[in-house]
């Protein structure tokens, strides 16, 4: 996905991190394990900044989601090309 965006001259990057929804009530912290490792794509849109695109099925745990309609508004020429 990042390569596809870059061929359209849209700045994009691959991000590596962790996603976990397991919370420890005793310590007040999230429990993060190696199995929680994850990668996703971010694209930069002027006026909106870096926007997360996670093509992983069920990939919405631990991420702030921005709808593509909102993130791409004003970029219709790029989408139609």
C-alpha positions as CSV (number, residue, x, y, z in Angstrom):
1,X,0.0,0.0,0.0
2,X,2.8,2.4,0.8
3,X,4.5,1.7,-2.5
4,X,1.2,2.3,-4.3
5,X,0.7,5.6,-2.6
6,X,4.2,6.7,-3.4
7,X,3.8,5.9,-7.1
8,X,0.9,8.5,-6.9
9,X,3.3,11.0,-5.3
10,X,1.5,10.7,-2.0
11,X,4.0,10.7,0.9
12,X,3.6,7.3,2.7
13,X,5.4,5.3,5.4
14,X,5.2,1.9,6.9
15,X,4.9,2.0,10.7
16,X,5.8,-0.8,13.1
17,X,4.5,-1.0,16.7
18,X,2.3,-2.9,19.0
19,X,-1.5,-3.1,19.5
20,X,-3.1,-4.5,22.6
21,X,-6.4,-4.2,24.3
22,X,-5.3,-6.2,27.4
23,X,-5.4,-3.8,30.4
24,X,-4.0,-4.7,33.8
25,X,-6.3,-3.1,36.4
26,X,-3.7,-3.6,39.2
27,X,-0.9,-1.7,37.5
28,X,-3.0,0.6,35.4
29,X,-1.0,-0.3,32.3
30,X,-1.7,-2.1,29.1
31,X,0.0,-5.5,28.7
32,X,2.0,-5.7,25.5
33,X,3.5,-8.9,24.3
34,X,5.6,-9.9,21.3
35,X,2.4,-11.4,19.7
36,X,1.0,-7.8,19.7
37,X,3.6,-6.6,17.1
38,X,1.9,-5.0,14.1
39,X,2.6,-2.9,11.0
40,X,0.4,-0.5,9.2
41,X,0.6,2.3,6.6
42,X,0.4,6.1,7.1
43,X,-0.2,8.6,4.3
44,X,0.4,12.3,4.5
45,X,-2.4,14.6,3.2
46,X,-1.8,18.4,3.4
47,X,-4.3,19.9,5.9
48,X,-4.9,16.6,7.6
49,X,-1.4,15.3,8.4
50,X,-0.4,11.7,8.7
51,X,-3.5,9.4,8.4
52,X,-3.5,5.7,9.4
53,X,-4.6,3.1,6.9
54,X,-4.6,-0.4,8.3
55,X,-5.5,-3.0,5.6
56,X,-5.3,-5.8,8.2
57,X,-8.8,-7.5,8.7
58,X,-10.1,-6.6,12.1
59,X,-7.2,-4.1,12.5
60,X,-9.0,-1.5,14.6
61,X,-7.7,-2.4,18.1
62,X,-5.6,0.4,19.6
63,X,-5.8,2.8,16.7
64,X,-7.5,6.0,16.2
65,X,-9.4,5.5,12.9
66,X,-10.0,8.3,10.4
67,X,-12.5,7.5,7.7
68,X,-11.1,7.6,4.2
69,X,-13.9,9.9,3.1
70,X,-12.7,12.5,5.6
71,X,-9.0,11.9,5.0
72,X,-9.2,12.0,1.3
73,X,-11.7,14.9,0.8
74,X,-10.2,17.4,-1.5
75,X,-8.0,14.7,-3.1
76,X,-10.6,13.5,-5.6
77,X,-8.4,14.2,-8.6
78,X,-5.8,11.8,-7.2
79,X,-8.5,9.1,-6.6
80,X,-10.0,9.4,-10.1
81,X,-6.7,9.4,-11.9
